[in-house]
Amino acid sequence: MERRVLLAVFLSFLVLFVYQAIFAPPTRPPAQPTEAPEGALPPTPEARPVESAPAQPAVPVEPQSAPAALLAAAAERGVRVETDDVEAVFSNRGGVLQSYRLKRYLDQDGVPLELVTSDVPPGTVRPFALQVPDPALTSRLAAALFKSSVEELDLSGNRDGSLTFEFADEGGLTARKIFRFAPGTQPYVIGFTAVVENAGQSLNPAVLWGPGIGSGVNTSGASYYTPPRPVLFRDGKVARLKASALASEPRYEGVFPFAGVEDHYFLVADVNGGRQVTIEYEPQPLPTASHAERTLFSFVVRYPDGPSDTRYFLGPKDFDILETVQPDLVRAIDYGIFAWLVVPLLRALKWIDGFVGNYGWSIIILTVLINVVIGPLRHKSVVSMRKMQEIQPEVKAVQERYSKLKATDPARQKMNAELMNLYRERGVNPASGCVPMLLTLPVLFAFYSLLSVAIELRGAPFVGWIHDLSAPDPLYVTPILMGVTMLIQQKMTPSAADPTQQKVMMVMPVMFTVMFLWAPSGLVLYWFMSNLCGIAQQQITNTLIGPPRVRVARPPAERRMKRVGAGKTEQAAKDEKS
């Protein structure tokens, strides 16, 4: 039975790997930028509200049809806002976000990571563009040169500040956008307010967000890469949406503690707690010069009372950072069904790293500590498996006596009764080898989930050739060592299986080695250290319980009586003496 449990564990991980490999985002051939239509997004059905405006702001307004500006900038320019964590650039054309770089997170070129998608066709909607019911007014807002309150905003040293864009023209259109920053408490949150009026009448603008998220994930391990996808949290549950689902249901209305677009490590979302909103998503395949065609997602957020004092999170899916913004926002990290156990493990890992200063060594230390804690359970499981191994010849002898009977034959019940008597006589509990192993599985799966999505490992070096624990080992050293230790541990583990089954099980280390070649090196390091701890514990257990005792099964026809003298039984000898 213990062999079946071990096989089930291996197959569970196999299913995870195969699923990720099969459903990884497909790679398409690069598209030539000259083939992409310039100026507008791909056409979409008119029935979807979110799709009626994204291309509209990009349409230039003819000079003769645009009313003269009363309050506007003389020329198009960018306004830089810099904090200790972020460097953002806003364009005064439309008052939109043009660039948003995270200083503490670098891309593959070693420069601050850009979250606003930049390699997109000209005219693509940018973040914080506004949409009003009249498409003509929407176009005028997108083309307007807003006047900014400052030319540059330096908020280093965690100083709070704000940036205001204003515009007015002779046609009666006025607009004001206010961006607020509080880098001391929430470095990746932008507060946003927009007011739009036309001929003295107040309009209720929706907030548009262009294709996101920009980049930042090392895609060399495609099976472990989560591509951009819509995400929203409602009624205590997180929904991660597929492009196919948006075809039938692009619009979602309700109270969302957060709603936006995520990828493996980063998130862009509206975070307004208990506020009623309507959010509409649109998938957008984007051919670019530097990447193969990929599907990103734009969205629009509508507020019943307008975008007043709203908040947007643009940053890393770091547990501590998300928790300071809003407790429910930590749900954006996909820890799986063992999230209740992942969070304590994450806190332990970060606590250890606070002393060690290297996440690779922190993983090793935490792995050793975990194995020390679950050591007694493993010891009990190995002892039980050893007992089952010792009586296996007797078990097979009993099974052979009933092997010719059909499974439906009532006489086979005698075999079960005989086996239970044998277990009772030898002091063996068949389930005692399985239960301790099952109790350790949540820890294994939780640590697997943690290391698969922890942004703390992104760009974190270990030693020598491993410069990023979230990326595969470039020399494949750790996966090979992991496979070797897994094979050694497999051979050391007591087994009650027949030789054929044991040979089949020996294939598992080879399969896992191949699958782990493209796994994040931090995850492989954990698995390698777990194998080393298992080998050490197995050696200690073998020393304590000694070598296995081989029991020889009695022939089926042998009588269960002790022979005394010349073929006389004990009872016959006693009668003779009396």
Beta strands, then each sheet from edge to edge (+ up, - down):
strand 1: 69-71
strand 2: 78-82
strand 3: 86-91
strand 4: 96-106
strand 5: 112-114
strand 6: 129-131
strand 7: 147-148
strand 8: 152-154
strand 9: 161-169
strand 10: 173-182
strand 11: 186-198
strand 12: 201-203
strand 13: 206-212
strand 14: 229-234
strand 15: 237-240
strand 16: 251-255
strand 17: 258-262
strand 18: 266-270
strand 19: 276-286
strand 20: 294-302
strand 21: 310-316
strand 22: 563-564
strand 23: 568-569
sheet 1: 1+ 9- 7+
sheet 2: 1+ 9- 10+ 11- 12+
sheet 3: 1+ 9- 10+ 11- 21+ 18- 17+ 14- 15+
sheet 4: 5+ 4- 3+ 2- 8-
sheet 5: 6+ 13- 20+ 19- 16+
sheet 6: 22+ 23-
end
